[in-house]
């Protein structure tokens, strides 16, 4: 690994260790590790995956009320769902902080941070990697199909992403919670895309 790359990763880790709660920092390291592993599996940029994994929760130390205030201050768009569930804003605010305070300029990294919670229509490979890594990293232990999704993540990243959408939406519905429209749109788009690919494969057989 290039020395400058190693130094940048170490610097980010050091800052996050001081800013995040211990359990959140451990989760962050898990997402960095898992993002890198998935990047190796699918041929994505490992350095970008590690940076995005490290910084995905960089705004998690900010309270919900302050997240709302900061998003208004920085003129970041706030949906009606985010007004009701301001904890969702940590991803959007995190992308802003990554850019302004950590000097991250790469749009794919910033988007992977911004959409790691809700997903979005037509996600890039890096976005899917961080989205999935956040769900399956080693310290996670509560999701109902976690073992199955962990296996699927290294076989078919698209299907693993769809499984996470499916389980997340099912859980929110079971608790009478509010589902962000961005997540619903992302789920429907990916489901339809994978169904279309299945049809195309059947035709070619």
DAPEPE-V642486 format. One record per residue. N is the residue number from 1. SS is DSSP state (~ for helix, > for strand, _ for the rest). PSI is psi in whole degrees, 0 to 359 (* if undefined). BURIAL is b if it has 9 or more other ideal C-beta (glycine too) atoms within 8 Angstrom, else e. Layout:
((N & SS & PSI & BURIAL) (N & SS & PSI & BURIAL))
This chain:
((1 & _ & 136 & e) (2 & _ & 140 & e) (3 & ~ & 319 & e) (4 & ~ & 324 & e) (5 & ~ & 313 & b) (6 & ~ & 317 & b) (7 & ~ & 319 & e) (8 & ~ & 316 & b) (9 & ~ & 317 & b) (10 & ~ & 321 & e) (11 & ~ & 316 & e) (12 & ~ & 315 & b) (13 & ~ & 316 & b) (14 & ~ & 317 & e) (15 & ~ & 317 & b) (16 & ~ & 325 & b) (17 & ~ & 324 & e) (18 & ~ & 333 & e) (19 & ~ & 331 & e) (20 & _ & 155 & b) (21 & _ & 156 & e) (22 & ~ & 314 & e) (23 & ~ & 323 & e) (24 & ~ & 323 & b) (25 & ~ & 320 & b) (26 & ~ & 319 & b) (27 & ~ & 317 & b) (28 & ~ & 316 & b) (29 & ~ & 324 & b) (30 & ~ & 321 & b) (31 & ~ & 322 & b) (32 & ~ & 310 & b) (33 & ~ & 313 & b) (34 & ~ & 322 & b) (35 & ~ & 317 & b) (36 & ~ & 319 & b) (37 & ~ & 316 & b) (38 & ~ & 324 & b) (39 & ~ & 319 & b) (40 & ~ & 320 & e) (41 & ~ & 320 & e) (42 & ~ & 7 & b) (43 & _ & 25 & e) (44 & _ & 171 & b) (45 & _ & 115 & e) (46 & ~ & 319 & b) (47 & ~ & 314 & e) (48 & ~ & 319 & b) (49 & ~ & 320 & b) (50 & ~ & 317 & b) (51 & ~ & 312 & b) (52 & ~ & 319 & b) (53 & ~ & 318 & b) (54 & ~ & 319 & b) (55 & ~ & 1 & b) (56 & _ & 329 & b) (57 & _ & 27 & b) (58 & _ & 345 & b) (59 & _ & 8 & b) (60 & _ & 343 & b) (61 & _ & 357 & e) (62 & _ & 133 & b) (63 & _ & 160 & e) (64 & ~ & 314 & e) (65 & ~ & 319 & e) (66 & ~ & 327 & e) (67 & ~ & 316 & b) (68 & ~ & 314 & b) (69 & ~ & 317 & e) (70 & ~ & 322 & b) (71 & ~ & 322 & b) (72 & ~ & 317 & b) (73 & ~ & 317 & e) (74 & _ & 5 & e) (75 & _ & 40 & e) (76 & _ & 137 & b) (77 & _ & 140 & e) (78 & _ & 120 & b) (79 & _ & 168 & b) (80 & ~ & 322 & e) (81 & ~ & 319 & b) (82 & ~ & 331 & b) (83 & ~ & 323 & b) (84 & ~ & 326 & e) (85 & _ & 73 & b) (86 & ~ & 344 & b) (87 & ~ & 337 & e) (88 & ~ & 338 & b) (89 & ~ & 346 & b) (90 & ~ & 332 & b) (91 & ~ & 313 & b) (92 & ~ & 314 & b) (93 & ~ & 324 & b) (94 & ~ & 320 & b) (95 & ~ & 321 & b) (96 & ~ & 315 & b) (97 & ~ & 320 & b) (98 & ~ & 321 & b) (99 & ~ & 311 & b) (100 & ~ & 324 & e) (101 & _ & 335 & e) (102 & _ & 357 & b) (103 & _ & 22 & e) (104 & _ & 124 & b) (105 & _ & 342 & e) (106 & _ & 121 & e) (107 & ~ & 326 & e) (108 & ~ & 321 & b) (109 & ~ & 313 & b) (110 & ~ & 320 & b) (111 & ~ & 323 & b) (112 & ~ & 323 & b) (113 & ~ & 313 & b) (114 & ~ & 326 & b) (115 & _ & 17 & b) (116 & _ & 343 & b) (117 & _ & 312 & e) (118 & _ & 337 & b) (119 & _ & 183 & b) (120 & _ & 170 & b) (121 & _ & 137 & e) (122 & _ & 54 & e) (123 & _ & 146 & b) (124 & _ & 168 & e) (125 & ~ & 316 & b) (126 & ~ & 320 & b) (127 & ~ & 317 & b) (128 & ~ & 320 & b) (129 & ~ & 312 & b) (130 & ~ & 322 & b) (131 & ~ & 312 & b) (132 & ~ & 317 & b) (133 & ~ & 322 & b) (134 & ~ & 328 & b) (135 & ~ & 326 & b) (136 & ~ & 359 & b) (137 & _ & 158 & b) (138 & _ & 330 & e) (139 & _ & 350 & e) (140 & _ & 141 & b) (141 & _ & 10 & e) (142 & _ & 339 & e) (143 & _ & 140 & e) (144 & _ & 324 & e) (145 & _ & 32 & e) (146 & ~ & 314 & b) (147 & ~ & 318 & e) (148 & ~ & 317 & e) (149 & ~ & 324 & b) (150 & ~ & 319 & b) (151 & ~ & 314 & e) (152 & ~ & 328 & b) (153 & ~ & 329 & b) (154 & _ & 3 & e) (155 & _ & 318 & e) (156 & _ & 99 & e) (157 & ~ & 327 & b) (158 & ~ & 314 & b) (159 & ~ & 323 & b) (160 & ~ & 319 & b) (161 & ~ & 316 & b) (162 & ~ & 319 & b) (163 & ~ & 320 & b) (164 & ~ & 316 & b) (165 & ~ & 311 & b) (166 & ~ & 312 & b) (167 & ~ & 322 & b) (168 & ~ & 314 & b) (169 & ~ & 318 & b) (170 & ~ & 319 & e) (171 & ~ & 314 & b) (172 & ~ & 318 & b) (173 & ~ & 322 & b) (174 & ~ & 339 & e) (175 & _ & 11 & e) (176 & _ & 33 & e) (177 & _ & 181 & e) (178 & _ & 129 & e) (179 & _ & 128 & b) (180 & _ & 135 & b) (181 & ~ & 330 & e) (182 & ~ & 320 & b) (183 & ~ & 316 & b) (184 & ~ & 315 & b) (185 & ~ & 319 & b) (186 & ~ & 317 & b) (187 & ~ & 311 & b) (188 & ~ & 320 & e) (189 & ~ & 312 & b) (190 & ~ & 319 & b) (191 & ~ & 313 & b) (192 & ~ & 321 & e) (193 & ~ & 317 & b) (194 & ~ & 325 & b) (195 & ~ & 320 & e) (196 & ~ & 320 & e) (197 & ~ & 322 & e) (198 & ~ & 317 & e) (199 & ~ & 317 & e) (200 & ~ & 321 & e) (201 & ~ & 319 & e) (202 & ~ & 322 & e) (203 & ~ & 324 & e) (204 & ~ & 351 & e) (205 & _ & * & e))
